[in-house]
Amino acid sequence: ALEARPDVDEIRDEMLGAVEACVAENSRNFSSMYQDLHAGRPTEIDALNGWIVLAAAERGIQAPTNARLADAVRARRRQSAGE
C-alpha cells in the first residue's frame, strides 16, 4: 500500500479547490464554438478535432471519437446556417 503523504494530500486539496473555484466562476460562460454555432458562424472544429483526425491518419491510426465530434459540429453548423 502507498504511504500517506501530507504534502501530496495538501497539493491535491489545493488543486481541487482551484478547479472548483474556476468552475463556479465560469459556470455561466459559453464556449466560443457554442457561440459560433448559435450565431451561424464558422467554427474552429477543423483546426481542433479535424486536425487530430488528419494527424492520426498520417500516422496510420484512427481517431474515431474526434472524427464523430467534428462531423457532428459540421452538421450542426450546416443546420444552423440553413444549408
Secondary structure, 3 states (H helix, E strand, C coil): CCCCCHHHHHHHHHHHHHHHHHHHHHCCCCCHHHHHHHHCCCCCCHHHHHHHHHHHHHCCCCCHHHHHHHHHHHHHHHHHCCC
